[in-house]
């Protein structure tokens, strides 16, 4: 399918709402194509990330003019053909629009992503290699999240690979109030590779696979049926959701710009890679602030190294959990592990396992004429709350006495200052 495109740009909302273009095929039929949401992220928002602020700098020695050159169509076709890829990288006017967006308006964001790729691309490649997948898929997170591990889309997709909650859990990513493994670069990358592998088993075509990654296999099957069984992405194109129409062109454009950025005068940000890291396994709950204070580590760095812990709490008591630390600090953590757990534990970690209800006073509440009856109940409760003692008989236990007098062992211990469970016959025991 050949397209001729004209821009129909729409206003952005807080730099995240995707713009749209309208493309017209040779038959004069117009289709609306949306830019993926991550193509709306501007450099200013990306540079607020910890990794960006601490390990990425503008290239001070860049000799290129900040001008995007214009090339003939044949140049783009030839360059796409030279990308070492087992996936097809075809050219058309829709692909050109996406290349223009990356090389033009988003050129500074591309500079950021080229620098940030030093952190993430090796992780992506390792996961893809483990499943025998094309390595060019490593650029999917470019269009999914702009390489922001904490990115959250308008519909709740999260992380570098933008997993929805249900799909993430289906592929083994744990999500609860404390942990969101969709934000873990390593675990989410292996889950994404597994998911992509399963999609290829269904469709057997990489264009359909990455389209299904965006909108779900059900939408792709619907488009196939509506196009009378066509299984070519560019033939089912008009029957896809408008953002998915732009997904494959965006993927091709991402591969292009990450390969030919120099030809477009884009300088990668210079990187100061963090120190090597390693993990320690904890089997007790620990707060990142405890580790930061005792081991003298910047808590922002800990958060960046452990993005899956959404409230800074590592729930090691639930299951053994890994904490990633700078390699130079691992020994310090091991040597001071008990001090870490004990530091402000009552403020940062402690949750009551057992609580007692205060039954000393009953509060009268005026509600629809019922206050008088509640007051009588309160008076009766106060009259019956006088102290009462019993003499312990031989062979009696605290639990037996508690049952007999309508109380609990814990209350008996508290009333009588008992720490253990042993009691002696003949002694007085307060039961009320």
N, C-alpha and C positions, 0 to 999 in steps of 0.2 A: 504494500500500500504506500503510495507516494503522497506527501502532504506539502502544502504551501501554508505557512503559518502567518498570522498577524496577531500582534499583542492586544490583549484585552485586560490590562492590568487593573487590579482592584486594590483598595487601600488595605494596608496591613493593620493588625490589631496587636499592639505590644510586641511587634517584631516576630510573631510566631505564626500568624495566619498565612497559609500559603497563597501566593498570587495564582492567577489563572491565565492561560492563553487559549485562544480559539484557533483551531487549525481547520483548514479546508482541504478536502481531498480533491482529486482530479475531476470527480463528478459534481463538485460544488457543494458537497455535504459538509456542514460545519460540526465540529465536536469540541467540547470544552475539556481542557486538560489542566489539572491542578498540579502545582509544584508540591512535592512532599513537604510536610510540616517542618522538618529540620532545615530545609532550604530557606526558611524564614528567620533562622537564628542569626543574629548579627554578631560581629566580633566582640563588641562591648559586653554582651551577655556571656559569651564563651570565656572571656578573659577574667570573669569573676570566679572561675573554678580555681580550687587550690593549686592543682597541678599547673594551670596556666600562670598564675601569679608567681609561683615559686620556681618553675623550671622552664618557662618559655619567655624569650625576649625577642623584641623586634630585631631583625637582622641589621645591625648597625653598619656593616660593610657591604650592603647590597648595592651593586653598581647599576642595577637595572632601573630604567625609568618606569614609573607607575602608570604605564599606558598599555592598554590591551590592543595588540595589533590585529588587523583583520586579514584573513586568508581566504583564498579561493576554496570552493567546495571540494575540489579534487584533493587539496592538501589534507583536509579533515578525513576524507575517505582513505587516503593512503596511510595516514597516521594510525587510524583505527585498525587498519589491516595489519600493521606491524606490531600491535600489542600481542605479546605471547600469551594466548588465551585459547582454551578449548571451548569456550563459550563464544557464540557469534557476537560481533560488535558492528552491526550494520549502521549505515548512515541514512538519515532522512531529515526533513526540515524540523521535525519535533526534537530529534536528538540535537540538532544545531541550536535550537532555542535553549536547551538545558546547558549545553557547552557555553553558550554566550552568557548565561546567568552565572555560572561558576567562574568564568574568566573575566567577567565584568563586575557586576554589583557585588558578588560574593568573593572577589579575589582576595580580600584580607582575611575572610573566614577560611579560605583555602590555605592561606599562609599559616594560620593557626593549626589547621588539621594536618598539614604536612609535618609540623613540629610535634604535635601530639601523637602522630602515628608511630613515633619512636617508642612510645609507651605500650601501645595497644596492638599494632600490626603483628608483632611476633606471637602474641597470645592467640590472635585470630588464626594465623597460619598454622600454628601447632594443632588447634582444635580441628580445623578443616582437613589437615593432613591425616589426623587420626581416623577420620571417616572417609578418606579417599576422595575428597571433594575438590573441585577446581579452586585454586588459590585466589583467583580473581574475585571470589565471593567475599574476600576480606574487606572489600570496599562497600559492602552492604551497610555497615554501621555509619558510613559517611552520609548516606541519604536517610538512614533511620534516626540517628541521634546527633549528627555532627561531632561524633566522638566525645559526647558528654555522658559519663557513666551514671549520672543522677537525673538524666532527662526524663520528663514525664509528659506524655502527649495529652491532648485535649480529651481523649477517651480513656486515659489511664494506662496506656502502654508505657513500660518503664525500662530504663537501662540502656546500655549501648546498643543492644539488639532489639529493643522495644517490644518485649514480651507482654502480651495481655496476661492477666492473672490466671485464667483457666489454662491457657496454653503453657505458661511457665510451670504450673503445678503438674501438668500432664507430662512434662519433660524433666521432672525431678527437682525443680527449683522451689525451695521452701520459702513460704511467705506467711508471716504472722505479724503480730504487733511490734515485735522487736527485730525481726530479721526479714530482709527482702533480697533473696539471692538473685533476683533479676538484675540487681545493681552490682553483683560480683562479676568483674571482668572475666575471670577464668571459668567459673561455673556456668555463666550465661553463654559464653562462647561455645562450650561443649554442648550445651542444650540446643543452641541455634544450629550447630553442625548436625546434630542428631535429627532435628526437625527438618532441615533442608534435605538430608538424606532420605527421610521418609517421604517427603513431597516428590522427590525425583522418582521414587519407586511407583508413585501414583501416576505422574504425568510423563516421565521420560523425556522431558524437554526443559532446558534450563530457563528459557524465557518464561514459560508457564510456571516453573518452580518459584522464581523470584516474584512473579506477579501474585502467586498464591500466598507467598510469605507476607505480602502486603495486605491482601483482602480476604484470605482464607480460601481453602480449596473449594468450598461450596460455591462461592461467587464465580470461580473459574469454570466449574462444571456447568453452571447456569449459562455463562457466556458461550461455552462450546455448544450447548443445546440450541441456543438462540441463533447461532450462526450455522445451523444444519450440520453439526459435527466437525466443523473446522477445528484443528488443533494447532494452528499457527497463531502466535500471539498477535501479529500484525493484522490478521484477518478477523480475530474475535475482538479486536481493539474497540470498536464502537459500542460493544455490549458490556464493557467493563465499567466499574465505578470510575468517576473522573480522576480521582487521585491515582488509581491503579494504572490508568492510561499513561500517566506520566512517570510511573515507577521504573519500568524497563528503560525508557529514554534517560531517566536520571541516573540509573545504574551505569549505563554506557558512558554518559557524560562524566560520572565520577571516576571511572577507570581512565578516561581520556585525560582529565585535568590532573589526576595524581601521577600520570605518566609524563605529560607534556607541559607541566607548569612553567618550566624555564622558557619555552617558546612563547609564553604569554606574559613574560616579565614578572612572574610571581616568585618572590623570595620566601623560602620556608623560614619560619621563626627558628632562631637558634635554641638548642635544647641543652639544659644542664641536668642530665639524667640523675635521679635520686640514687643514694647509696643502695647497694644490693640489699635485698630483703629476704627474710626467712619467716617461717611461721612457728608459733608455739601452740600447743594444745592445752586448753584449760577445761577442767571438769567441774568448775564452780562458777557461779555468776560473777562477772567482773565488769566494772564500768571503765570506759576508756580514760576518764579523768583520773581514776586510780592509777592506771599505768602511766599516764602522762606525768603526774606529780611525783610519783616515787622513782620513776626511771628517767625523769627529766627529758621527756620527749614532747615536742610540739603537738598539742592535741589535734590541731588542724591536719597535721601530717598523718596522725593515726586515723583520723576520719577518712582521709584520702586513700590510705592503704587498706581500709576496711569499710568500704561504702555500703556493704550489705547490712551493717548494724545500724538500723535507722534511728534508734534513740540512744546510741552510744553504749548500750548494754549488750554484753556478750553472754548469751544464756547457756553457759557451760553446764549448769545443773540439769538442764533439760536433756542435753546430749553433748558429748565432747565437741568443743568448737575451736576452730583455728583463729588465732589472732596474728595478723601479719605485722611484723616490726622491722625497722631498719636492722640489717644484719649485725651491725656493731652493738646493738642494744639487747640482743637476745640473751647474752650471758648475764647482763644486768638484771633482766626480768627473772631469770631462773634463780639467781642468787638472792633476790628480794621478793620472791613470790608471795610468801606469807605477809610481808609488809604491804604488798600491793593489795591483797584481799582485805586486809584490816584497815586500810586508809579510808576514813570517813565512810565505812561500810554502813553504819546506821543511817547516814544521810543519803547515800547514793544507791545502795542496793537493798537495804533491809525492807522486807515486807512481812507483816504479821502472819504467822501460820495459824495461831489460835487467838480468838478474841472473846472477851466476856461482855455480856450485855449488862449495863447498869440498871439494876432492878431496885435500887434503894429508894427511889422516889418515883411516883406516878404523876404525870403532868395532866391536869385537867384541861380539856380542849372544848371550846364552845363550838358546836356544829349541829345545826338543825335541832336544837332543844335537847341534845344528849349530854350537855355538860354536867347536869346535876347527878345523873347516874354514874358518870365517870368519876365525879368527885366522891361519891359514896364508896366506889371501888377503891379509890385512892386512900380514903380514910381507913377502910378495912385493911388495906395492904399495910398501912403504917402501924396499925394496932398489932398486926400479926408479925411485925418485923423485929420484935423484941428478941434478945439473945436467948438461946436455948442450948443446954449441954446435956450429954448422955455419958454414962459410964461404959467404957469398953469392956465387953465380955471376952472370955477366953475363946480364941479361935476366930474372932471376928476380923474382917478385912475392911479397908476403907471403902472399897466398892460396895460391899454388902451394906455398910452403914449409910452410904450415900443413897443407895436405892431405897432403903427403908424410910429415909427422911426427905425424899424428893429433892435431892441436890446432886452435885457432881463431886468426883474425887478432887478435881482441881480446886473447887470452892472450899472443900474441907481442908485441903493443904494450905490454902491462903488464909483461912480463918484461924488456923491453929499453928501456923508457922512451921509446917512439916515440909522437909525437903525431899526425903526419900519416900518409901512406901511402908516402912515398918512401924507398927503401933503396939503398945503394951497393954495387956489386960489390967483393969483397975484404974486406969487413967481417965480423967475427964476429957471429953472431946466436944468442942463447940460445933453444933450442927446448924446454927442459925444466928 
